[in-house]
Amino acid sequence: MTPTVTTTQLVARTEVLDVEPESLDLVGIAGARGVLFRRDGFALAGRGEAVRVAPSDAAETLRAIARDGEGPAPIAIGALPFASDGAAGSLLVPADAVVVRDGRAFRVTVAPADALGPDPLVAERRAEQRSPSDFQLHASPDHDSWTAAITGALAAIDGGEVRKVVLARSVVVTADGPLVVTDILRRLVALFPSCTTFSVDGFVGASPELLVRRTGAEVRCQPLAGTVARSGDPDTDARLAAALMASAKDRREHAFVVDAVVHALARVCDDVDAPAEPTVVPLRNVAHLATPIRGRLSGPTAGRPSALALATMLHPTPAVAGTPTDAALRVIERLERESRGRYAGPVGWVDADGDGEWVVGIRSAEIDGNRARLMSGVGVVAGSDPEAELAETQLKLQALLAAIVRP
């Protein structure tokens, strides 16, 4: 791909929408084939494709789009693969999008300068088709093979090859009819309101983990590592959270991630702040150890790395690969039996000013017609128990299964 947009210059036209952002049907605006990136305080819901580019060409392409109107800069969004494997993925600039930020809603259309004005923006109506009623599930690898892989990872740790490695397994859901993407997205928003709901090129999910957010010179990350189940009973959950905070194994696993993120940010930031103690972030059925990390980019504005460049620099963190990174990736290649695809890869957006936000593509599924492929992973460190790690993947898989499987 080249950074050339088209032979006809594209123009981003921006208008302020005179609506309350909360009243917008963002899932309907994105529709089944559009793009969605939604969290508390920010949303992007888009349709169509003004241009699609390789990640390496995104900055030049976005800068080449002229701006007409005040508001958000042109945005490119994408879901990148966990490992390149010769394919670095792509980003697209939506032809028509609604952006919600700072309590205001904007419509951004990107089209050739001589194009007619856009049609009125109407949310996609609920499909008349019903969601499927019959589902078949297939786990890969089977439980015995996967716990054997965990044992192999422990052997690699005992042998000094790695200190931590993250292994994932998949579940394929096959339905008796096409899966309705907008239905799945609405369920994810309802089930996981504190997560970032996304939909890009058939890859959907509700990620709890912020890889990186850049706003001007400010950088924020919030890695997750260390997991415990939740019961729904406040007293029981408080005891479980306290046990997670006190777990030497989980704290060690978490520290690997925090240290790696802080070390990476220190290369491009003047100041990096990471609390000495993690916090516990509760989700619907699990809780994670989390550490909010902040940094301030050094150097002049023009020389600062974009949000996409920061995401590429940070990925893969020990939260999804292990440590040391290269050795952990070799162990993953040896012990995992299938490609992760976009699972655990960066999902997010970057704008023409270099700002943007990327989350880790976990709690996710690849949707293709009547088939969905889900993956779940665990961090293996010294002291990990194969059966306990299997149970953790089952807990994490429940998050997406609850949104997809509705018999």
C-alpha positions in Angstrom: 0.0 0.0 0.0 1.1 3.6 -0.7 0.4 6.6 1.4 -1.4 8.3 -1.5 -5.1 8.8 -0.7 -6.5 9.0 -4.2 -5.9 11.1 -7.2 -8.7 13.4 -6.0 -7.9 15.1 -2.7 -10.0 13.9 0.2 -11.7 16.4 2.5 -12.9 15.8 6.1 -16.0 17.8 6.7 -17.1 18.2 10.3 -20.3 19.4 11.8 -21.5 19.6 15.4 -24.6 17.5 16.1 -27.2 19.3 18.2 -28.0 16.2 20.2 -27.2 14.8 23.6 -24.5 12.2 23.0 -26.3 9.7 25.3 -29.3 9.7 22.9 -27.3 8.4 20.0 -27.7 4.8 18.9 -24.0 4.3 18.3 -24.3 0.5 17.6 -27.1 1.3 15.1 -25.0 4.0 13.4 -22.1 1.6 13.0 -24.4 -1.2 11.9 -23.3 -4.8 11.2 -20.6 -3.8 8.7 -19.3 -0.5 10.2 -16.7 0.2 12.9 -17.3 0.9 16.6 -15.0 2.0 19.4 -16.9 2.9 22.5 -16.0 3.6 26.1 -17.2 6.0 28.8 -16.3 9.5 27.6 -15.4 8.6 24.0 -17.0 6.9 21.0 -16.4 6.4 17.3 -19.1 4.9 15.2 -18.5 4.8 11.4 -19.7 3.5 8.1 -18.1 3.1 4.7 -14.5 3.3 3.8 -12.9 6.5 2.5 -9.5 4.9 2.3 -7.7 1.9 3.8 -4.0 2.0 4.5 -1.1 0.0 6.0 -0.3 1.1 9.6 3.0 2.5 8.4 1.2 4.8 6.0 -1.5 6.0 8.4 0.2 9.2 9.6 1.0 10.5 6.1 -2.5 9.6 4.8 -4.3 11.3 7.6 -2.2 14.5 7.3 -3.0 14.5 3.5 -6.8 14.8 4.2 -7.8 18.5 4.2 -10.1 19.7 7.0 -13.3 21.6 6.6 -14.8 22.7 9.9 -13.8 22.7 13.6 -13.8 19.5 15.6 -12.1 16.1 15.7 -9.2 15.5 13.2 -9.6 12.7 10.6 -9.4 9.3 12.3 -8.1 5.9 11.1 -9.3 2.8 13.0 -8.1 -0.8 12.9 -7.6 -4.2 14.7 -4.1 -5.4 14.2 -2.9 -9.0 14.4 -1.2 -10.3 17.5 1.8 -11.3 15.4 2.6 -9.9 12.0 3.4 -13.3 10.3 4.0 -11.3 7.1 0.6 -9.4 7.4 0.7 -6.2 9.4 -3.0 -5.6 9.1 -4.6 -2.4 8.0 -6.5 0.7 9.2 -9.4 2.4 7.6 -10.7 5.9 7.5 -14.5 5.8 7.7 -16.4 7.6 5.0 -19.0 8.7 7.5 -18.6 8.7 11.3 -20.0 10.1 14.5 -17.4 11.0 17.1 -18.3 11.7 20.7 -15.7 13.4 22.9 -15.6 16.0 25.6 -19.4 15.7 26.0 -20.1 16.7 22.4 -21.1 14.8 19.3 -19.6 15.5 15.8 -20.3 14.1 12.4 -17.2 13.6 10.3 -17.5 12.7 6.6 -14.4 12.1 4.4 -14.9 12.3 0.7 -13.4 13.9 -2.5 -13.6 17.6 -2.5 -16.1 17.7 -5.4 -18.4 15.1 -3.8 -22.0 16.0 -2.9 -23.0 16.5 0.7 -23.6 13.4 2.7 -27.1 11.9 3.1 -28.9 12.3 6.5 -27.4 10.0 9.1 -29.9 7.4 10.2 -29.1 4.5 12.5 -29.4 1.1 10.9 -32.7 -0.6 11.8 -32.7 -3.8 13.7 -32.4 -6.7 11.2 -35.6 -8.6 10.7 -33.7 -11.9 11.0 -33.7 -13.5 14.3 -30.6 -14.5 16.2 -29.7 -18.2 15.9 -31.3 -20.7 18.3 -29.0 -23.7 18.0 -25.3 -23.5 18.8 -22.4 -26.0 18.7 -19.2 -25.4 20.6 -15.8 -26.9 19.9 -12.7 -26.3 22.1 -9.3 -26.4 20.5 -7.1 -27.9 21.8 -9.0 -30.3 24.1 -8.5 -29.9 27.8 -5.9 -32.6 28.2 -3.8 -31.2 25.4 -4.0 -27.7 26.7 -3.1 -28.5 30.3 -0.2 -30.5 28.8 0.9 -27.2 27.1 0.7 -25.4 30.4 3.0 -28.1 31.8 5.4 -27.5 28.9 5.4 -23.8 29.7 6.2 -24.5 33.3 9.1 -26.7 32.1 10.4 -23.7 30.0 10.2 -21.5 33.1 12.0 -24.1 35.2 14.7 -24.4 32.5 15.3 -20.7 32.5 14.0 -20.1 29.0 11.4 -17.6 30.2 10.0 -16.1 33.4 6.5 -15.9 32.2 4.6 -17.0 29.1 1.0 -16.5 28.1 -0.8 -19.4 26.4 -4.2 -19.1 24.8 -6.8 -21.6 23.6 -9.9 -21.2 21.3 -13.5 -22.1 21.3 -15.4 -22.1 18.0 -19.2 -21.5 18.1 -21.2 -22.6 15.1 -24.8 -21.5 14.9 -27.8 -22.6 12.8 -28.0 -19.2 11.2 -25.9 -16.0 10.7 -24.8 -14.3 13.9 -26.3 -10.8 14.3 -23.3 -8.6 15.0 -25.4 -5.6 16.2 -27.2 -7.9 18.7 -23.9 -9.1 20.0 -22.6 -5.5 20.4 -25.6 -4.4 22.2 -25.2 -7.2 24.7 -21.6 -6.4 25.2 -22.4 -2.8 26.0 -25.0 -3.9 28.5 -22.9 -6.7 30.1 -19.6 -4.8 30.2 -20.3 -1.0 30.5 -16.9 -0.3 32.0 -15.0 -2.0 29.1 -14.2 -0.7 25.6 -16.7 -2.2 23.1 -15.3 -2.5 19.6 -16.2 -3.8 16.1 -13.7 -3.7 13.2 -13.9 -5.9 10.1 -15.7 -8.8 11.9 -13.6 -8.6 15.0 -15.8 -7.7 18.0 -15.2 -7.5 21.7 -15.3 -5.7 25.1 -11.7 -5.1 26.2 -11.0 -4.2 29.8 -7.3 -3.4 29.1 -6.0 -0.1 27.9 -2.8 -0.5 26.0 -2.1 3.2 25.5 -4.0 6.5 25.2 -2.2 9.6 23.9 -3.7 13.1 24.3 -1.2 15.7 23.3 1.9 15.0 25.3 0.0 12.9 27.9 0.2 9.2 27.8 -1.8 6.7 29.8 -1.7 2.9 30.1 -3.4 0.4 32.3 -2.1 -3.1 32.0 -3.9 -6.0 33.6 -2.4 -9.2 34.9 -3.6 -11.5 37.7 -7.2 -12.8 37.8 -9.7 -14.1 40.3 -13.3 -15.1 39.9 -16.2 -13.0 41.2 -19.2 -14.5 42.9 -21.7 -11.7 42.9 -21.8 -11.6 46.7 -20.1 -8.4 48.0 -18.5 -10.0 51.1 -17.2 -13.0 49.2 -15.9 -10.8 46.4 -14.1 -8.6 48.9 -12.4 -11.6 50.3 -11.5 -12.9 46.8 -10.1 -9.4 45.9 -8.0 -9.4 49.1 -6.6 -12.8 48.3 -5.7 -11.7 44.8 -3.8 -8.7 46.2 -2.0 -11.0 48.6 -1.1 -13.7 46.0 2.6 -13.8 45.5 2.1 -15.6 42.2 -0.4 -13.0 40.8 1.6 -10.1 42.1 4.8 -11.4 40.4 2.9 -12.0 37.1 1.5 -8.4 37.3 4.9 -6.9 38.1 6.4 -8.3 35.0 3.9 -6.4 32.9 4.2 -3.1 34.8 8.0 -3.1 34.7 8.0 -3.7 30.9 5.5 -0.9 30.2 7.4 1.6 32.4 10.7 0.6 30.8 9.3 1.1 27.3 7.7 4.5 28.1 10.9 5.7 29.7 12.5 5.7 26.3 10.1 8.4 25.0 8.8 10.1 28.1 10.4 12.6 30.5 8.3 11.5 33.4 6.7 8.1 34.0 4.6 7.5 37.1 3.4 4.0 38.2 2.0 3.4 41.7 3.9 0.9 43.8 0.7 -1.0 44.5 -1.8 -2.3 41.9 -5.6 -1.9 42.3 -8.3 -4.5 41.8 -10.6 -3.8 38.8 -13.9 -5.7 39.0 -15.7 -6.9 35.9 -18.9 -8.9 35.5 -17.5 -12.4 36.4 -13.8 -11.8 37.1 -11.5 -9.2 38.7 -8.0 -8.3 37.6 -4.9 -6.6 39.1 -4.4 -3.3 37.4 -1.9 -0.5 37.5 -2.6 3.0 36.0 0.6 4.3 34.4 1.1 7.9 33.2 3.8 9.5 31.2 4.6 12.8 29.5 6.2 12.6 26.0 9.5 14.4 25.7 10.8 16.5 22.9 9.0 18.9 20.5 5.4 18.3 19.3 6.4 17.3 15.8 8.8 14.6 17.0 6.5 12.9 19.4 5.4 9.3 18.6 1.7 8.9 17.7 -0.7 6.8 19.6 -0.3 4.1 16.9 3.5 4.3 17.2 3.3 3.9 21.0 0.9 0.9 20.6 3.3 -0.7 18.2 6.2 0.0 20.6 4.4 -1.5 23.6 2.9 -4.6 21.9 3.1 -7.3 22.9 3.3 -6.7 26.6 4.0 -9.5 29.1 0.3 -9.5 29.8 -0.3 -11.2 26.4 3.1 -12.7 25.5 5.3 -13.1 28.5 8.9 -12.2 29.4 11.5 -12.0 28.0 9.3 -11.1 25.0 11.2 -12.8 22.2 11.8 -16.0 24.2 8.1 -16.1 25.2 7.0 -15.7 21.6 9.1 -18.7 20.7 7.5 -20.8 23.4 4.0 -19.6 22.3 4.8 -20.7 18.7 6.0 -24.1 20.0 3.1 -24.8 22.3 0.0 -23.1 20.8 -1.4 -25.0 17.9 -3.1 -22.2 15.9 -2.6 -18.6 15.0 -4.1 -16.1 17.3 -5.2 -13.9 14.5 -6.2 -10.5 15.9 -6.8 -11.9 19.4 -4.7 -10.0 21.9 -3.5 -7.6 19.2 -3.9 -3.8 19.4 -7.4 -2.4 18.6 -8.0 1.3 18.3 -7.6 4.5 16.5 -5.2 7.3 15.7 -6.0 10.8 14.3 -4.2 13.2 12.1 -2.7 15.0 15.2 -1.2 11.7 16.5 -3.7 11.4 19.3 -5.6 8.1 19.8 -6.3 5.1 21.9 -5.5 1.4 21.7 -6.8 -1.4 23.8 -5.7 -5.0 23.9 -8.0 -7.2 21.8 -9.0 -9.6 24.5 -12.5 -10.7 25.5 -13.0 -10.8 21.7 -14.3 -12.9 18.9 -13.9 -13.2 15.1 -17.4 -13.3 13.5 -17.8 -14.9 10.1 -21.4 -15.7 9.1 -22.7 -18.3 11.4 -19.3 -18.9 13.0 -17.5 -17.2 15.9 -14.0 -18.0 17.1 -13.2 -16.9 20.6 -9.9 -17.1 22.4 -8.8 -16.9 26.0 -5.3 -16.8 27.5 -3.6 -17.0 30.9 -0.2 -16.0 32.2 2.0 -18.9 33.3 4.6 -18.3 35.9 6.5 -20.4 38.4 3.8 -21.9 40.7 1.0 -21.9 38.1 -1.3 -24.9 38.3 -2.5 -26.3 34.9 -6.1 -27.1 36.1 -6.4 -23.7 37.7 -5.2 -22.0 34.5 -7.8 -24.0 32.5 -10.5 -22.8 34.9 -9.4 -19.2 34.4 -9.7 -19.5 30.6 -13.3 -20.9 31.1 -14.2 -17.9 33.3 -12.8 -15.4 30.7 -14.6 -17.2 27.8 -17.9 -16.8 29.6 -17.7 -13.1 28.9 -18.1 -13.5 25.2 -20.2 -16.6 25.2 -22.8 -14.7 27.2 -23.1 -12.3 24.4 -23.0 -14.7 21.5 -24.8 -17.9 22.6 -28.4 -17.0 23.3 -30.5 -20.2 22.6 
